[in-house]
């Protein structure tokens, strides 16, 4: 778990120490790197009765053609570009904004696989 409750820093650069300690609302979660492979998902319960679906790996993407407005489920072949981290290309990790190669051509990922549980993309 990650703690996101850092209050901040003083003008001098020193860390402000909280007197109340850590709280459950300030806890975060570990990042999951979505890769190309056999479908593997996990449902995670979140605050307020909400759920998130974590995608560990997947083979398919919902690809939308902006000209014809038609969405098709197509197979992912490779990760071409990822501006989140240059090493994600070599490791075949998919994040929002990544350029992927599919059977119907190159496309840009518009969804957040860690949050929504699916991969949506727009054809380039």
Steps between C-alpha positions, in 0.01 A plus 500: 500500500607857433437795729370816328453707816814713484400843632780688329820688570604811694643812334846379605446168319443289811224239514183585697435218746138408564393460863198286422678212321391319186135448405331240282370764257862596420603151390558429130554182301786342310521566125420199281683480167257379232674274248410312181402139573224269618212686670559543874293740713438567869212685669610734781263655756556873551375768739128575502391157372656558159693240303787519253597230255876461465622357168826307536507383138270494199503401131220718363409867467174681416611696193292793374540646152434878532392533134237223493419508877513118507655315795649152458676259736844434351818324607802695631825416320762731656568822695661759270526812718431593862561856621450402866837320504741411219576161660130399480543444124758227552297342783173519295313694771175676401393827665270786398645681197710204384519433124426134428503290184181304431370282219316802356795742528664727755289652776526715814371371837235732650398304810685433825539119526585519872178684580232381256595139428484529120714647226337746260690656211453734203643413161773736380 
